[in-house]
Amino acid sequence: MESWKNFEGVNRRDFFGLGLAGVAGLTLAGVPQLSQGTETKAAPDEVIMMFPGNYTWSAAVRGAIGSSIGGGGEMGEIYKVCAALKGRSGDNAAWFEEWNKMGEKVALLGDQAKDKGYLQTASAAYMRAAFYIQVGERLRQPRTPETQKAYARSIELFKKGLPDVPFLSVEPVEIPFEGGKSLPAYFVKQRGTPTVKWPTVIFFDGLDITKEIQYFRVPDLAKRGMACLIVNGPGNGESIRFRGMTARYDSNVAGSAAVDYLERREDVDNNRIAVMGVSLGGYFAPRAAAFEKRFQACVAWGAIYDLHARFKIRLEKAFKGASLSVPPEHFTWFFGVNSLEEVLKKTEPFTIKGVAGKIECPFLVTHGEADAQVPVEDAHKLFAEVGSKDKTLKIFTREEGGAEHCQGDNLTIGISYIADWLSDRLKTH
């Protein structure tokens, strides 16, 4: 088969013939480059673009495929959504509609399985349905009562599946926060271990993902003897949608609140608590570790060195050529402002410069060599400034895989490396 000029040329046989690994590694010739200036450039045959010319949609599909490692997505269902969107690239209303349709279709499978007493099958279907609905909702701007209803539905479905998850205990919890508020989270550990005190990783979201989406990356930690507290910090998930908590630079406040919460649990080893963040969480987690000395390890899953400088470049170019995971309007909503100029002002303190030197615990930063959202030099800058004596920089190359943003092209290799590193530092062997 010759290289695809656009997604319309992909048929069902071609899609499934690739297999999961094939889709993650497919190459396209003639794909318009979405990066310019200081944004990372990649050769056409290195860009994973299910919707050529539309980085945002392509990255979202890539994420859906990658989630299959934890049960978040299913190849055939993802294909059907993509096929339904043929010829409508960039129509985010259509994107929202088609992913919601698939979510409700899979939720019905859950109901049918539950009626027959197949509780584990139902659980998997409900949680996969929740994932699909959130994939659709996260690209919809502006937010509307319809998107709020869809997000609430996704939470309902996800929690509906929790009691019957095999092997894992997934507990919805609330982390006491400032002003009498709380941060919603899930505490995940191996099921049936009431007397174990678990080494625990606090996991923060990025710019546009949620604790439900993050959950499907967590089983690799549990396999290695770690528990995980997946947190919707300010600006993420339920915290912004239902509690009015917009993003803030001082993520150490949420980090310390999460540690305080864990120290009150009987099933956590208070001497083995780590913090991790993905994408923009690659700023949130290092900031937390710099000011909270109870952390025994920190992971930046994708580096963020200076968000303000990066956003300024994009704004000056009117986002032309920028590789974004969400529409630009997401930024105004995320920060609770009305214009992109106000976003620029809000991002001023979002830098690790002058902060990373305060980090003392073991530190890992992973980054993709071909990351189109954040240039690889940000990882080198962050690593150079981190004050830890035990620090590791892992750049995933094009040859080995995991070279794209947060290893989106090979999620397995990314999370395995991180989980192994954490296992060593938290001594879970």
C-alpha positions, 0 to 999 in steps of 0.5 A, spaced: 500 500 500 502 506 498 503 512 503 496 515 505 495 522 502 489 522 507 485 518 512 479 518 507 484 513 503 484 508 509 479 502 509 478 497 514 482 492 512 488 496 512 487 499 519 486 492 522 492 489 518 497 494 521 495 491 528 496 496 534 503 496 534 503 498 526 498 504 527 503 506 532 508 506 527 505 508 521 508 512 516 505 518 511 508 521 506 506 528 504 503 530 511 503 537 512 508 539 517 505 542 523 511 545 526 516 551 525 520 556 528 522 553 535 517 547 535 520 541 533 520 539 526 519 531 524 520 528 517 514 526 514 515 519 515 516 520 522 509 523 524 503 519 526 497 522 523 491 519 523 488 525 520 493 529 516 494 536 517 490 536 524 495 534 529 490 535 535 485 530 532 491 525 530 494 526 537 487 524 541 486 518 536 493 516 538 492 517 545 486 512 545 489 507 541 495 507 547 490 507 552 488 500 550 494 497 554 490 498 560 483 497 557 481 504 555 480 503 548 479 498 543 482 498 536 475 496 532 471 501 536 476 507 535 476 505 527 469 506 527 469 513 530 475 515 525 471 512 519 464 516 522 469 522 522 471 521 515 471 528 511 469 532 517 476 533 520 476 539 524 469 539 526 469 539 534 462 538 534 462 532 530 468 529 534 464 530 540 458 527 537 461 521 534 465 519 541 459 520 545 455 515 540 461 510 541 461 511 549 453 510 549 454 504 545 459 501 549 455 502 555 449 498 553 454 492 552 456 493 559 448 493 561 447 487 557 453 484 561 451 486 567 444 483 566 447 476 565 451 477 571 458 478 567 460 483 572 467 483 570 465 484 563 460 490 565 466 493 569 470 493 563 465 496 558 463 501 563 470 504 564 471 504 556 465 507 555 467 513 560 474 514 556 471 514 550 466 520 552 472 524 555 476 523 549 470 527 545 469 532 551 476 534 552 476 537 545 469 541 545 470 549 546 466 553 549 464 548 554 456 548 554 451 544 559 451 539 553 459 538 555 458 538 562 452 533 562 457 528 558 462 529 563 458 527 568 455 521 565 463 519 564 464 519 571 458 516 573 460 510 568 467 510 570 464 509 577 459 504 575 465 499 573 469 500 579 466 495 584 468 489 579 475 491 576 479 485 577 485 485 581 485 492 583 482 496 588 480 503 585 477 508 591 474 514 589 477 519 595 477 527 596 483 530 598 482 536 603 484 543 600 484 550 601 478 554 603 474 548 605 474 545 598 477 538 596 481 535 590 477 529 587 482 523 586 482 515 585 486 511 590 489 505 586 492 499 589 492 491 588 485 488 591 485 484 597 491 486 601 488 490 607 494 490 611 499 492 606 502 499 607 504 501 600 509 505 597 505 510 593 505 515 587 501 521 587 500 522 579 498 529 577 494 530 570 497 535 565 493 541 561 487 537 558 487 530 561 483 527 567 484 522 572 479 517 568 484 517 562 490 517 567 487 511 570 489 506 564 496 508 565 496 506 572 496 498 572 503 498 571 505 501 577 500 496 581 504 490 578 510 493 581 508 493 588 506 500 588 499 504 589 497 510 586 493 516 588 491 519 581 489 527 582 485 532 579 489 538 581 486 545 579 485 546 572 483 539 571 477 534 570 472 535 575 476 540 579 475 545 574 468 543 571 464 542 577 468 546 582 470 552 579 478 551 580 482 554 575 489 552 574 495 555 578 502 555 578 503 553 585 502 546 584 506 544 591 500 546 595 496 541 591 502 536 592 503 537 600 495 536 600 496 530 597 501 527 602 497 530 608 492 525 605 496 519 604 499 520 611 492 519 614 491 512 611 493 506 614 495 502 607 500 507 605 508 507 607 509 514 609 516 513 608 516 511 600 511 517 597 513 519 590 510 524 585 509 524 578 506 528 572 505 527 565 505 533 560 504 539 563 504 535 569 512 535 568 511 542 571 507 540 576 510 535 579 517 538 579 514 544 582 511 540 588 518 536 589 522 542 590 518 545 596 515 538 599 521 535 602 517 528 604 517 526 597 522 520 596 522 521 588 519 525 582 518 523 575 517 529 570 513 525 564 515 530 559 519 536 561 516 543 561 521 548 563 518 555 561 511 555 559 510 562 558 516 562 553 513 557 549 506 560 549 509 567 547 512 564 541 505 560 539 501 567 540 506 571 536 505 566 531 498 566 532 498 559 533 500 558 526 504 551 525 503 550 533 502 542 535 497 543 540 493 537 544 487 541 544 484 547 541 487 554 543 480 556 547 482 551 552 487 555 555 483 561 556 478 556 560 484 552 563 486 559 566 479 562 567 480 568 563 477 571 557 483 572 552 489 569 550 493 575 552 491 574 559 493 567 558 500 569 557 500 573 563 497 567 567 503 563 565 509 568 567 510 564 573 509 557 570 517 556 569 521 551 573 527 556 572 530 558 579 526 552 582 528 546 580 535 547 584 531 546 590 529 538 588 533 534 593 529 527 592 531 522 586 529 525 579 527 522 573 525 526 566 523 522 560 522 526 553 521 524 546 526 526 541 521 528 536 516 531 541 512 536 537 509 540 543 515 541 547 522 541 544 527 536 547 531 542 549 526 543 555 528 536 558 535 538 557 534 545 561 530 542 566 535 536 567 541 541 568 538 545 573 535 539 578 539 539 584 538 532 586 544 528 586 540 522 583 537 524 577 536 521 570 534 523 563 531 519 558 530 521 551 526 516 547 529 516 540 525 515 533 529 508 533 527 505 539 520 508 539 517 513 544 519 519 541 513 523 540 510 527 546 510 523 552 511 517 548 504 517 545 507 513 539 509 507 544 506 508 551 508 501 553 515 503 553 514 509 556 510 507 562 515 501 563 521 505 563 518 510 569 515 504 573 521 500 573 525 507 575 520 508 581 520 501 583 528 501 584 527 508 588 521 506 592 525 499 593 518 495 591 522 489 589 
